[in-house]
Amino acid sequence: MAKKLEEEYGTKVLMNVPEVDQVDLSAFSEGKAKETRRFHESIPAYNRTPLVQLRGLGGKLGVKGIFVKNEAERFGMKAFKGLGGTYAMFRILCRELGLDPGKVDFSEFQKVDVREKTAKYTFVTATDGNHGKGVSWASGLFGAHAYVYMPKGTVKAREEAVRQAGPAEVTVTDWNYDDTVKYAKKMSEEHGWFLIQDTSWDGYEEIPGWIMDGYLTMASEAAEQTEAAGEIPTHVFLQAGVGSMAGAVAGYLVNHYGEKAPKIMIVEPDVADCIFRSGEAGELCSVDGAPETIMAGLNCGTPCKSIWPVLKSVPAAYVTCKDYAAAHAMRAYAKPAGDDPVIVSGESGASTMGAVLMLLERPELEAARKALGLGADSVILLINTEGDTDPVSYRNIVECGAYPLP
């Protein structure tokens, strides 16, 4: 049963009682992670992204450790989303070409005769930015075509980043994210294109499932690296838009650690908190209209239906944060404590650190801090899901102090 704590300092916390035995997590197994990782490792641009330990900040905040998986260095795209886009496209093409995904890898798609076939396929997606970059980049890798639709208000830098990532044709629509997804779906049906969307609905589950499979590479790396540092995380904060990445990573970590599984917290912008609302209601809920937040990658109004059972049963809490909390975290990453390294983090990437800073720095949130068991023995794992995907906004926030703490 979810229990809401009072909102303090712009942060809402909804406690949840995990019921892991009530949900099937077999899709997020160690074996599945090995499959996706085998494919990603066959891509020439693959490198395991770094796990950074912030000892100075951890000491300052009074916790045992803070680890950050820095996805700003993934595939040169400043974001983790290429993992899902490439794996989903790989699986679609294997299915269409009659290839066994368990026996072939990316090298198969570098053969001239295979690329002649992949050139006949077209993919389409809707995106706030990072997912579209991943699909555009993947279409270039496989020699296919792609169309990317972006919601109204998309900044020029994110639009251009999709174009630079690969050969996709990019269009900014006049609608919000959810309506842009509907349009991409409509175009796929009219033209016979393959829709690669990181959310699901009735009748559209397989491809979003493959996208989530792709994220298991990141989760597997993070667990491996944390353990190599001699630690097991006690608390993991995962940012969520539609929730696909958060659910997949949460499912993997619960499987991987078993009885030692960490507490999982789902973090969203306070104005686009569809998963928080769903947790509160105990059923899927949406956010209507066109909410505005600097956390563009998390500005989604409707949760991914197929991952909702995981997001309902696994998290210990749902947390929302204000734009100024994310901005505060971006500055904390950029101007680190002690000898901690600098981390370049965009608005969505910094959201989880924003939630952590609010919970650990603010005396107003002591009740939430205690309820979550955050203290001297805590080992916190975060994922910096993106770098400075909007360089102008990044400079305004980090160098000029935009969105200051009130």
TORZA-69494 format. One line per 3 residues: number of its first residue (from 1); their letters; for each residue x, y, z of N, C-alpha, C, O. Coordinates in steps of 0.1 Angstrom, whole numbers. Atoms other than C-alpha are relative to their C-alpha. Example, Ala and Ser with C-alpha at 12.3 -4.5 7.8 and 13.67 -1.06 7.14 Angstrom:
BEGIN
1) AS) 9,-12,0,123,-45,78,9,12,0,19,12,7; -9,-11,0,137,-11,71,-8,11,8,-3,22,9
This chain:
BEGIN
1) MAK) 8,-12,0,0,0,0,9,12,0,18,14,9; -8,-13,1,15,34,-10,-5,9,11,-16,10,14; 2,-10,-10,18,60,16,7,13,-3,19,13,-5
4) KLE) -5,-12,4,23,96,7,6,8,12,-2,10,22; -5,-9,-10,46,118,28,-2,14,-4,-3,17,-16; 2,-14,3,41,155,30,10,6,-9,22,3,-8
7) EEY) -10,-7,9,57,176,2,7,10,8,2,18,15; -8,-10,-7,86,196,15,11,4,-10,17,-4,-17; -11,-5,9,110,218,-4,-1,-4,-14,9,-7,-21
10) GTK) 2,3,14,94,210,-37,2,-15,-3,1,-18,-15; -2,14,3,99,173,-33,-11,-8,6,-14,-7,18; 11,9,-5,71,147,-30,6,-14,1,13,-19,-8
13) VLM) -4,14,-2,78,112,-16,-12,-9,2,-20,-6,12; 11,10,-1,53,83,-20,7,-13,4,12,-19,-5; -6,13,-4,64,53,0,-9,-11,-5,-21,-10,-6
16) NVP) 7,12,5,55,19,-14,5,-13,7,17,-13,11; -4,13,-6,56,-16,0,3,-10,-12,-7,-14,-18; -3,8,11,75,-37,-26,-7,-14,2,-7,-20,12
19) EVD) 6,14,1,57,-70,-36,7,-7,-11,0,-11,-21; -7,6,11,84,-86,-57,-5,-13,-4,-4,-17,-16; 5,13,3,69,-120,-55,-13,0,-8,-18,-10,-12
22) QVD) 12,-2,7,38,-106,-72,2,3,-15,-8,5,-22; -3,-4,14,55,-98,-105,10,-9,-6,20,-14,0; -9,8,8,73,-118,-132,12,8,-5,10,17,-13
25) LSA) -12,-8,4,109,-105,-135,9,-8,-9,21,-5,-11; -9,9,8,122,-133,-158,5,7,-12,15,3,-17; -4,-7,12,124,-109,-187,13,8,2,20,12,-7
28) FSE) -11,-8,-4,152,-91,-168,11,-9,6,17,-4,16; -9,10,-6,174,-121,-161,14,3,-4,18,11,-12; -15,0,3,212,-125,-161,2,-5,-14,11,1,-21
31) GKA) -2,5,14,209,-145,-192,-4,9,-11,3,11,-21; 4,-10,9,190,-119,-210,10,12,-1,13,16,-12; -10,-10,0,215,-93,-200,13,-4,-8,19,4,-15
34) KET) -11,5,7,243,-115,-214,-2,1,-15,7,3,-23; 3,-1,14,225,-117,-247,1,14,-6,7,16,-16; -1,-14,5,221,-80,-251,14,6,0,18,13,-9
37) RRF) -14,-5,-1,256,-73,-239,9,-6,-11,18,1,-16; -7,7,11,270,-98,-264,-1,8,-13,8,10,-21; 2,-8,12,254,-78,-292,6,13,0,13,17,-9
40) HES) -6,-13,-1,264,-44,-280,15,0,-1,21,9,-7; -15,1,0,300,-55,-275,5,-3,-14,17,-1,-17; -4,3,14,301,-65,-312,0,13,-8,5,13,-20
43) IPA) 0,-13,7,295,-28,-322,13,6,2,18,8,13; -13,-5,-1,328,-12,-330,1,12,10,12,14,16; 0,-12,-9,319,20,-310,-2,-4,15,-2,5,23
46) YNR) 3,4,-14,312,0,-278,11,2,9,23,-2,6; -9,0,-12,330,8,-246,-9,0,12,-19,6,12; 7,0,-13,318,1,-211,1,14,6,12,19,8
49) TPL) 0,-14,-5,308,35,-197,5,0,15,4,-10,22; -6,0,-14,326,45,-164,-10,1,11,-21,7,10; 7,-1,-13,313,41,-129,9,9,9,20,5,12
52) VQL) -8,-10,-7,324,71,-109,-4,0,15,-16,0,18; 4,0,-14,326,71,-71,3,15,5,14,20,3; -1,-14,-5,320,105,-55,2,0,16,-7,1,24
55) RGL) -3,2,-14,338,101,-22,-2,13,8,-6,14,19; 1,-13,-7,339,138,-14,-14,4,3,-18,8,14; 14,-3,-2,302,143,-19,-7,-10,10,-15,-6,18
58) GGK) 5,10,-10,294,111,0,3,4,14,-5,3,23; -4,-4,-13,314,123,30,-8,13,4,-12,14,16; 8,-12,-3,297,157,28,-14,-2,4,-20,4,13
61) LGV) 15,3,-3,262,142,28,-2,-11,11,-13,-13,14; 1,9,-11,270,116,55,-5,-14,-4,-11,-20,4; 3,14,4,266,84,35,13,-8,-3,23,-2,-5
64) KGI) -12,8,2,290,55,29,6,2,-14,18,2,-16; -5,-1,13,292,59,-8,-11,5,-10,-23,2,-9; 8,-4,12,278,75,-40,7,-4,-12,18,0,-15
67) FVK) -6,5,13,284,58,-73,-9,5,-12,-22,5,-11; 8,-5,12,273,73,-107,5,-7,-12,17,-6,-16; -2,6,13,271,53,-139,-1,11,-10,-12,16,-12
70) NEA) 0,-12,9,281,80,-165,-3,-4,-14,6,-7,-22; 4,3,13,261,73,-196,1,12,-10,-2,10,-22; -3,-11,9,270,107,-210,11,-4,-10,14,3,-20
73) ERF) -11,5,9,299,87,-226,-4,-12,-8,5,-18,-14; 5,11,7,278,61,-243,0,2,-15,-7,11,-20; 0,0,15,285,56,-281,2,14,-5,-1,17,-17
76) GMK) -3,-14,4,296,93,-283,-13,8,-2,-12,18,-9; 13,-7,2,259,104,-282,-5,7,13,-16,13,13; 3,-7,-13,259,119,-246,-13,-6,6,-19,1,14
79) AFK) 12,5,-6,231,95,-236,-1,-15,-2,6,-21,-10; 1,14,0,222,59,-229,-9,-6,-10,-9,-18,-13; 11,5,8,193,56,-253,5,-9,-12,-3,-17,-17
82) GLG) -4,8,11,214,41,-281,0,-15,2,-1,-23,-7; 1,14,-4,214,8,-262,-13,-6,-4,-13,-17,-10; 13,6,3,177,3,-267,-3,1,-15,-8,-9,-20
85) GTY) 3,-1,14,174,16,-302,8,-10,-9,2,-16,-18; -8,9,8,203,-5,-316,-5,-14,2,-6,-22,-8; 4,14,-3,191,-37,-299,-14,-3,-6,-16,-14,-12
88) AMF) 13,2,6,155,-33,-310,1,-1,-15,-6,-9,-22; -2,1,14,166,-26,-346,6,-13,-4,2,-19,-14; -7,13,2,189,-56,-345,-11,-12,0,-11,-20,-9
91) RIL) 10,11,-1,160,-79,-334,-10,1,-11,-14,-10,-16; 9,-1,11,136,-65,-360,6,-5,-13,-1,-13,-20; -6,4,13,160,-70,-388,3,-15,0,2,-21,-10
94) CRE) -2,15,-1,169,-105,-376,-13,-7,-3,-13,-17,-11; 13,7,2,132,-114,-376,-3,1,-15,-8,-8,-21; 4,-2,14,127,-99,-411,9,-7,-10,4,-12,-20
97) LGL) -10,6,9,158,-114,-426,2,-15,3,10,-22,-4; -1,14,-3,154,-148,-410,13,-4,7,18,-15,5; -12,3,-6,185,-146,-389,-2,-3,15,-12,1,21
100) DPG) 1,4,-14,190,-162,-354,8,11,8,20,11,8; -7,-10,-8,197,-133,-329,10,-6,10,18,1,15; -9,6,-10,214,-158,-306,13,-5,-7,22,-8,1
103) KVD) -12,4,7,240,-167,-333,7,10,-8,19,9,-10; -7,-11,8,247,-135,-352,1,12,9,-5,13,20; -2,-13,-7,259,-101,-340,1,11,-10,-3,9,-22
106) FSE) 0,-12,9,265,-67,-356,9,-3,-12,7,3,-23; -9,2,11,293,-81,-378,-8,-6,-12,-4,-4,-23; 8,5,11,266,-99,-398,-5,11,-9,-7,9,-21
109) FQK) 6,-11,7,252,-65,-408,10,9,-7,7,19,-12; -11,-7,7,285,-53,-422,3,-7,-13,11,-2,-21; -2,7,13,283,-78,-451,-8,7,-11,-19,12,-9
112) VDV) 6,-7,11,275,-63,-484,-14,-5,-4,-23,3,-6; 13,5,4,247,-86,-493,-11,2,10,-23,4,7; 9,-3,-11,230,-81,-459,-4,15,0,-16,18,1
115) REK) 3,-15,0,232,-43,-462,-8,4,-12,-16,13,-11; 9,-3,12,216,-44,-496,-15,-3,4,-24,4,-1; 14,4,-5,186,-60,-478,-5,10,10,-16,15,10
118) TAK) 4,-10,-10,186,-36,-448,-3,13,-5,-11,21,1; 2,-13,6,186,-6,-471,-15,1,-4,-19,13,-7; 14,0,4,150,-15,-479,-10,3,11,-22,4,9
121) YTF) 9,-2,-12,137,-10,-444,0,14,5,10,21,5; 2,-14,-5,124,22,-428,-5,-1,14,-15,-9,17; 4,0,-14,120,29,-391,-5,14,4,-1,24,-3
124) VTA) 6,-13,-4,101,57,-373,-1,0,15,-4,-11,21; 2,-2,-14,99,70,-338,-4,14,4,-2,23,-4; 2,-13,-6,88,99,-316,9,1,12,12,-9,19
127) TDG) -10,-1,-10,112,113,-291,1,15,5,-3,24,-1; -4,-13,-6,121,142,-267,14,3,-3,18,14,-1; -13,-2,4,156,138,-280,9,-12,0,14,-16,-10
130) NHG) -10,11,-1,178,110,-267,-3,-13,-7,5,-19,-13; 4,12,6,158,81,-279,1,1,-16,5,-8,-23; -1,-3,14,156,97,-314,14,-1,-5,16,-5,-16
133) KGV) -14,1,4,193,100,-315,4,-14,-1,12,-18,-10; -3,14,0,196,64,-307,-5,-7,-12,2,-16,-19; 6,7,12,172,53,-335,7,6,-13,10,-2,-22
136) SWA) -7,-5,12,189,77,-360,13,-6,-2,17,-10,-13; -13,6,0,223,64,-351,0,-15,-4,8,-19,-12; 2,14,3,211,28,-353,-3,-2,-15,2,-11,-21
139) SGL) 4,2,15,196,33,-388,13,2,-8,14,-5,-19; -12,-1,7,230,45,-399,9,-12,1,15,-16,-9; -8,12,-2,248,15,-384,-5,-11,-9,3,-18,-15
142) FGA) 6,11,7,224,-9,-401,-2,3,-15,-6,-6,-23; 2,-3,14,222,10,-434,-15,1,-4,-19,-1,-15; 14,-1,3,184,16,-431,-4,14,0,4,23,1
145) HAY) 6,-13,0,161,46,-433,-7,3,13,-12,-7,20; 7,-3,-12,145,65,-404,-6,13,0,-1,23,-7; 7,-13,-2,120,92,-396,-1,2,15,-5,-7,23
148) VYM) 1,-3,-14,121,109,-362,-9,13,2,-7,23,-4; 9,-11,-3,92,131,-349,2,5,15,4,-3,24; -3,-6,-13,98,155,-320,-11,9,5,-18,16,-4
151) PKG) 11,-9,-4,73,174,-298,2,15,-1,13,19,-2; -1,-14,0,65,210,-299,8,6,12,8,0,23; -9,-5,-10,90,231,-280,14,-6,1,22,-2,9
154) TVK) -14,6,1,120,209,-288,10,11,-3,9,18,-13; -10,-10,3,151,231,-286,8,-4,-12,9,-16,-15; -8,3,12,172,234,-317,11,-9,2,14,-18,-7
157) ARE) -12,9,-2,202,217,-302,-4,-15,0,4,-23,-5; 4,14,-1,183,185,-295,-5,-5,-14,-2,-16,-18; 5,3,14,167,186,-330,12,-3,-9,13,-13,-16
160) EAV) -12,2,8,201,190,-346,9,-12,4,15,-18,-4; -8,12,-5,217,163,-324,-5,-13,-6,3,-22,-9; 6,11,6,193,138,-339,5,-1,-14,8,-12,-19
163) RQA) -4,0,14,202,148,-374,15,-4,-1,19,-11,-10; -14,3,0,239,146,-366,4,-14,4,14,-20,0; -2,14,-5,236,112,-350,-1,-10,-11,6,-21,-11
166) GPA) 2,10,11,225,95,-382,-8,6,-11,-10,18,-12; 6,-5,12,206,98,-415,-15,3,2,-21,5,-8; 14,-2,-1,171,102,-400,-5,13,-5,2,23,-4
169) EVT) 7,-13,4,147,128,-414,-8,4,12,-16,-3,18; 5,-5,-13,137,149,-384,-11,11,-2,-9,20,-10; 11,-10,1,104,168,-380,-5,4,14,-7,-5,23
172) VTD) 5,-4,-12,93,189,-350,-15,3,-2,-19,11,-11; 14,-2,2,55,187,-346,-6,11,8,1,19,15; 7,-10,-8,29,210,-331,-7,-6,12,-16,0,18
175) WNY) 7,7,-11,19,185,-304,10,-3,12,22,-2,10; -8,5,-11,31,173,-270,5,-14,-3,3,-19,-13; -7,13,2,51,141,-265,-10,-11,-3,-9,-18,-13
178) DDT) 9,12,2,21,117,-262,-7,1,-14,-8,-9,-20; 6,-1,13,4,131,-293,10,-2,-11,6,-7,-22; -10,2,10,36,130,-312,3,-15,-2,5,-20,-13
181) VKY) -1,14,0,39,93,-303,-12,-6,-9,-10,-15,-17; 11,4,7,4,88,-317,2,3,-15,-2,-5,-24; -2,-3,14,14,105,-349,11,-9,-7,9,-14,-18
184) AKK) -10,10,5,45,83,-353,-6,-13,-3,-3,-20,-13; 7,12,2,23,53,-349,-9,0,-12,-9,-9,-20; 8,-2,11,-1,66,-375,8,-1,-13,4,-7,-23
187) MSE) -8,0,12,27,72,-400,6,-14,-3,7,-18,-14; -5,13,2,41,37,-394,-11,-9,-6,-7,-18,-15; 11,8,5,7,22,-402,-3,4,-15,-6,-5,-23
190) EHG) 3,-5,14,2,43,-433,10,-4,-10,7,-7,-22; -11,2,9,36,37,-448,7,-14,1,15,-17,-7; -6,13,-2,45,2,-435,14,1,6,22,-8,4
193) WFL) -13,-1,-7,74,15,-415,0,-7,13,-11,-11,19; -1,7,-13,87,-2,-383,1,11,11,10,19,11; 0,-9,-11,78,18,-352,9,-5,11,7,-16,16
196) IQD) -9,4,-11,106,17,-326,-3,11,11,3,21,12; 4,-10,-10,89,34,-296,3,-7,14,0,-18,16; -4,5,-13,101,30,-260,-11,1,10,-9,3,22
199) TSW) 11,1,-8,66,28,-246,-9,-10,-7,-8,-13,-19; 8,10,5,39,2,-250,-15,2,2,-18,10,11; 15,0,-1,1,-3,-254,-5,-13,-5,3,-21,-9
202) DGY) 5,13,4,-22,-31,-262,3,-3,-14,0,5,-23; -4,4,14,-9,-49,-293,13,5,-4,18,1,-15; -13,-5,3,24,-31,-292,9,-2,12,11,7,20
205) EEI) -8,4,-11,46,-49,-267,14,-6,-3,24,-4,4; -12,7,3,73,-68,-285,12,9,-2,23,7,4; -11,-9,3,95,-40,-298,4,8,13,16,10,16
208) PGW) -4,-6,-13,93,-20,-265,8,-9,9,17,-5,17; -7,10,-8,104,-52,-248,14,-2,-4,23,-3,4; -14,1,5,135,-54,-270,8,13,4,19,12,7
211) IMD) -7,-12,-5,143,-18,-262,4,-1,14,15,2,18; -3,2,-14,141,-26,-225,11,-10,2,20,-9,10; -11,9,0,163,-56,-232,14,7,-2,24,4,5
214) GYL) -12,-8,3,189,-32,-246,6,7,12,18,8,14; -4,-7,-12,190,-13,-213,7,-9,10,14,-4,19; -6,9,-9,201,-44,-195,15,0,-1,22,-4,9
217) TMA) -14,-2,2,236,-39,-209,6,10,11,16,7,17; -4,-10,-9,239,-8,-188,-1,-5,14,8,-2,23; 3,5,-14,224,-24,-157,11,-11,4,16,-11,15
220) SEA) -10,11,-3,248,-54,-160,14,6,2,21,2,12; -13,-7,-2,278,-31,-164,1,6,14,11,5,21; 0,-7,-13,268,-11,-133,2,-9,11,9,-6,21
223) AEQ) -1,10,-11,264,-41,-111,14,-5,1,20,-7,12; -14,5,1,297,-55,-123,10,10,6,19,6,13; -9,-11,-4,315,-22,-117,-1,3,15,9,5,22
226) TEA) 2,-3,-14,300,-15,-83,6,-11,9,13,-9,19; -5,11,-7,309,-50,-71,16,0,-1,22,-4,9; -15,-1,2,345,-45,-85,6,10,10,17,9,14
229) AGE) -5,-10,-10,347,-15,-61,-2,-5,14,1,3,23; 2,6,-14,338,-38,-32,-13,4,7,-14,3,19; 12,-5,-6,303,-25,-27,-13,-7,-7,-12,-11,-18
232) IPT) 14,4,5,266,-36,-32,-9,12,4,-9,16,15; 8,-12,-3,242,-6,-35,-11,-4,9,-17,-15,8; 12,1,-9,216,-2,-8,-12,8,-5,-23,5,-2
235) HVF) 10,-9,5,197,25,-26,3,4,-15,14,8,-18; -2,-4,15,192,31,-64,-11,9,-4,-23,6,-2; 10,-9,4,175,61,-77,0,0,-16,11,2,-22
238) LQA) 1,1,14,162,58,-113,-10,10,-6,-21,10,-1; 9,-10,6,147,86,-134,-9,-7,-10,-6,-17,-16; 10,6,9,116,78,-154,-8,11,-8,-12,21,-3
241) GVG) 9,-7,8,98,93,-183,-12,-9,-2,-22,-7,6; 11,10,0,75,65,-195,3,-12,9,-6,-20,12; -3,10,-9,94,42,-172,7,-13,-5,10,-22,3
244) SMA) -5,12,6,109,17,-196,14,-3,6,17,-15,10; -13,2,-5,145,22,-185,0,-3,15,6,-13,20; 0,1,-14,137,25,-148,-5,-14,4,0,-21,12
247) GAV) 5,13,-3,116,-7,-148,9,-11,-4,11,-21,4; -9,11,4,141,-28,-168,12,-1,10,16,-12,13; -12,0,-9,171,-17,-146,-4,-5,14,3,-13,20
250) AGY) 5,5,-13,150,-23,-114,-2,-15,0,2,-21,9; 2,14,1,140,-57,-126,13,-8,0,14,-18,6; -13,7,1,175,-67,-134,7,0,14,12,-10,18
253) LVN) -7,-1,-12,189,-55,-101,-6,-9,11,1,-15,19; 7,8,-9,163,-73,-81,4,-15,-3,6,-23,6; -4,13,4,171,-105,-100,15,-3,3,18,-13,9
256) HYG) -15,2,-1,209,-100,-98,3,-1,15,11,-10,19; -4,0,-14,210,-93,-60,-8,-8,9,-4,-11,20; 8,9,-8,182,-114,-48,-4,6,14,-9,17,14
259) EKA) 3,-5,-14,178,-110,-10,8,12,4,3,19,13; -8,-12,-3,204,-83,-10,-3,12,-10,4,21,-11; 4,-11,10,185,-62,-36,-1,13,7,-6,14,18
262) PKI) 1,-13,-6,187,-25,-30,-14,6,-1,-23,0,-8; 12,-7,1,158,-2,-24,0,8,-13,10,15,-16; 1,-7,13,146,13,-57,-9,12,2,-20,10,7
265) MIV) 8,-12,0,134,49,-59,-2,5,-15,8,6,-22; 3,-5,13,117,62,-91,-2,15,1,-10,20,9; -1,-15,-1,123,99,-98,-6,6,-13,-3,2,-24
268) EPD) 6,-7,11,102,122,-120,-1,15,2,0,19,14; 2,-14,-2,97,159,-126,-14,1,7,-23,-7,4; 12,-2,-7,69,172,-104,-12,3,-9,-24,0,-5
271) VAD) 11,-3,9,48,183,-134,-3,-11,-10,-13,-10,-17; 2,11,9,52,151,-154,2,-13,8,10,-21,5; -2,11,-10,47,125,-126,-10,-11,-2,-17,-15,7
274) CIF) 10,10,3,26,99,-143,2,-13,8,-8,-20,11; -3,12,-7,43,70,-125,-3,2,15,-9,-7,22; 3,-4,-14,40,88,-91,-15,-1,2,-20,-7,11
277) RSG) 14,0,0,3,93,-98,-6,-14,-1,-15,-18,6; 4,14,2,-1,57,-109,3,-8,13,-6,-16,17; -3,6,-13,16,45,-77,-10,4,11,-14,-5,19
280) EAG) 9,-5,-10,-7,66,-56,-14,-6,-2,-21,-9,8; 13,6,3,-38,53,-74,-1,-15,0,-11,-21,1; 0,15,1,-27,17,-77,-3,-5,-14,-6,-17,-15
283) ELC) 3,3,14,-34,18,-114,6,10,-9,9,21,-5; -6,-9,10,-21,34,-146,-8,14,0,-20,14,-2; 6,-14,1,-27,72,-146,9,8,-10,21,5,-12
286) SVD) -7,-9,9,-17,99,-171,0,14,4,-9,18,13; 0,-15,-2,-8,136,-170,-5,6,-12,2,5,-23; 6,-6,12,-29,156,-194,7,13,-3,15,19,6
289) GAP) -5,-13,4,-19,187,-213,15,0,-4,20,-11,-8; -14,-1,5,16,199,-221,9,6,11,12,18,11; -8,-5,-11,36,202,-189,14,5,-4,19,0,-14
292) ETI) -13,-6,4,68,223,-190,10,-3,11,8,0,23; -11,2,-10,100,212,-173,13,0,-8,14,-3,-20; -13,1,7,137,215,-181,5,-14,-2,14,-16,-10
295) MAG) -3,15,1,139,177,-177,-7,-5,-12,-16,-14,-11; 8,3,12,128,173,-213,-1,-15,-3,-11,-20,-7; 0,14,2,137,136,-215,-9,-8,9,-12,-19,6
298) LNC) 9,6,-10,114,129,-186,-14,6,-1,-23,2,7; 13,-7,1,85,150,-198,-10,-8,-8,-14,-5,-19; 9,9,6,61,122,-206,-12,-2,9,-12,-2,21
301) GTP) 12,0,-8,25,120,-196,-7,-14,2,-15,-15,11; 7,13,-1,16,83,-200,11,-11,2,20,-12,-6; -10,11,-2,36,53,-185,-1,-11,-10,-11,-13,-17
304) CKS) -1,12,8,47,23,-205,-8,-11,6,-6,-15,18; 10,10,-6,19,-2,-200,7,-13,4,4,-18,15; -6,14,-2,40,-34,-202,10,0,12,12,-10,18
307) IWP) -10,0,-12,65,-22,-175,-7,4,13,-1,3,23; 7,-5,-12,38,-9,-151,0,-11,11,2,-7,23; 0,10,-11,36,-43,-132,13,1,8,13,-1,21
310) VLK) -13,-1,-7,73,-39,-123,1,13,8,5,13,19; 0,-13,-7,70,-2,-114,-10,0,11,-8,9,20; 9,0,-11,41,-10,-92,5,-9,12,2,-6,23
313) SVP) -4,10,-11,57,-40,-73,14,1,5,16,-4,16; -14,0,-4,94,-33,-71,5,12,8,12,10,18; -6,-11,-8,101,3,-59,-4,1,14,-15,-3,19
316) AAY) 3,-3,-14,103,13,-23,-6,14,1,-13,16,11; 6,-13,0,92,48,-32,0,7,-14,8,3,-22; 1,-9,12,83,73,-59,3,14,5,-2,19,15
319) VTC) -5,-13,-5,99,107,-57,-2,10,-12,2,7,-23; 0,-10,11,93,139,-77,9,12,5,11,14,17; -8,-12,-3,115,170,-79,-3,11,-9,-7,9,-20
322) KDY) 2,-12,8,113,205,-91,12,2,-9,23,-4,-8; -11,-3,9,134,219,-119,12,5,7,23,2,3; -12,-6,-7,156,238,-94,8,-11,7,20,-9,9
325) AAA) -7,11,-6,165,205,-78,10,-7,-10,21,-10,-7; -8,5,10,178,191,-111,11,10,-3,23,5,-5; -11,-10,3,197,224,-118,10,0,12,22,1,9
328) HAM) -9,1,-11,212,222,-83,9,-12,-1,21,-11,2; -8,12,2,224,187,-91,10,2,-11,21,-3,-10; -9,-3,11,239,198,-124,12,8,5,23,5,1
331) RAY) -11,-9,-5,260,224,-106,8,-9,10,21,-7,10; -8,9,-9,270,198,-79,9,-9,-8,20,-12,-4; -8,8,8,282,175,-106,12,7,-7,23,3,-8
334) AKP) -9,-8,7,300,203,-124,11,6,9,22,8,4; -10,-7,-10,317,218,-93,1,-10,12,-5,-7,23; 1,10,-9,324,187,-73,7,3,14,15,12,15
337) AGD) -5,-1,-14,333,183,-36,14,-7,0,15,-18,-5; -13,7,-2,369,175,-27,7,-3,-13,8,5,-22; -7,5,11,388,154,-52,-9,-7,-10,-4,-14,-19
340) DPV) 10,7,9,356,141,-69,2,5,-15,5,17,-17; -1,-4,13,358,142,-107,-12,8,-5,-23,7,1; 11,-8,6,337,166,-128,-9,-10,-8,-4,-18,-16
343) IVS) 9,7,8,306,150,-143,-9,10,-8,-16,18,-1; 8,-9,8,288,168,-172,-14,-8,-1,-15,-18,-7; 13,7,-1,251,160,-166,-11,10,-5,-11,22,-1
346) GES) 12,-8,4,220,173,-184,-11,0,10,-10,-6,20; 11,-2,-10,187,182,-168,-6,-13,4,-8,-16,16; 6,13,-4,172,147,-170,10,-9,7,7,-16,16
349) GAS) -10,8,-6,205,130,-162,2,4,15,6,-5,23; -2,-5,-14,208,151,-130,-12,-2,9,-11,1,21; 12,0,-8,173,145,-118,1,-9,13,-4,-5,23
352) TMG) -2,9,-12,182,116,-95,9,6,10,6,4,22; -8,-7,-10,210,135,-79,-7,11,6,-5,14,18; 8,-10,-6,186,163,-74,-8,-5,11,-9,1,21
355) AVL) 8,6,-10,163,141,-55,9,-4,12,4,-2,24; -9,4,-11,192,127,-34,5,12,8,5,12,20; -5,-12,-7,205,162,-26,-11,6,8,-9,10,20
358) MLL) 12,-5,-8,170,173,-15,-2,-8,13,-3,-3,24; 2,9,-11,166,142,7,11,1,11,8,0,22; -11,1,-10,200,144,23,4,14,5,10,15,16
361) ERP) -4,-14,-4,206,182,25,-11,7,8,-7,16,16; 11,-8,-5,172,194,36,-6,-5,13,-11,-16,13; 6,5,-13,161,191,73,-15,-2,-1,-21,-10,6
364) ELE) 15,2,2,125,195,61,-4,-14,-4,-15,-18,-3; 3,13,6,128,161,45,5,-11,9,7,-23,4; -5,10,-9,140,142,76,-9,-12,1,-4,-23,2
367) AAR) 9,11,-1,109,121,78,1,-10,-12,1,-22,-11; -2,8,12,113,109,42,14,-7,0,15,-19,-3; -13,5,-1,150,104,48,0,-13,9,6,-23,5
370) KAL) 0,11,-9,144,81,77,-9,-11,-5,-5,-23,-4; 8,10,5,116,63,60,7,-8,-11,4,-20,-13; -7,7,11,139,54,31,13,-7,5,19,-14,-2
373) GLG) -12,7,-6,167,43,55,13,6,-5,23,-1,-6; -12,-6,5,192,68,41,8,5,12,4,13,20; -8,-3,-12,221,72,65,15,-3,-3,19,-5,-14
376) ADS) -14,2,0,257,65,73,5,-13,-7,16,-14,-12; -3,13,6,256,29,59,-5,-1,-14,-4,-11,-21; 6,1,13,240,38,26,10,1,-11,19,9,-11
379) VIL) -8,-1,12,256,31,-7,-10,2,-12,-18,-6,-15; 10,-5,10,237,50,-34,6,-1,-14,17,2,-17; -3,1,14,238,42,-71,-9,8,-8,-22,8,-7
382) LIN) 7,-8,9,227,67,-97,5,-2,-14,16,-7,-17; -4,0,14,227,68,-135,-1,14,-6,-12,19,-6; 0,-13,7,237,100,-153,-4,-4,-14,5,-7,-22
385) TEG) 5,5,13,215,92,-183,4,9,-12,2,4,-23; -4,-9,11,227,122,-204,10,10,4,11,14,16; -9,-11,-2,253,148,-208,-7,13,-3,-19,15,-2
388) DTD) 6,-13,4,248,184,-220,-6,0,-13,-1,5,-23; 7,2,13,223,176,-247,-6,13,-4,-9,15,-16; 4,-14,3,212,213,-246,11,9,5,10,14,17
391) PVS) -12,-7,-5,246,231,-243,-4,14,5,2,19,14; 4,-14,-4,229,266,-241,-6,0,14,-2,7,23; 7,2,-13,207,255,-212,10,-4,11,10,1,22
394) YRN) -10,5,-10,236,237,-195,9,12,5,11,13,17; -8,-12,-4,257,269,-195,-8,10,8,-3,15,18; 9,-9,-8,228,290,-182,-1,-5,14,-2,3,23
397) IVE) 3,6,-13,223,266,-154,13,-1,8,14,3,20; -12,2,-8,259,257,-144,9,12,2,14,14,12; -8,-12,-1,277,289,-152,-7,13,4,-1,21,11
400) CGA) 7,-12,-3,250,315,-148,-10,-1,12,-16,9,16; 8,2,-11,230,300,-120,-15,0,-2,-23,3,7; 15,1,3,196,296,-137,-6,-10,8,0,-21,12
403) YPL) 8,9,-8,169,279,-117,7,-2,14,10,-13,18; -7,1,-13,185,287,-83,-10,-6,10,-22,-6,9; 9,5,-11,173,270,-51,-7,12,7,-1,22,9
406) P) 7,-11,-7,146,291,-34,5,2,14,0,11,21
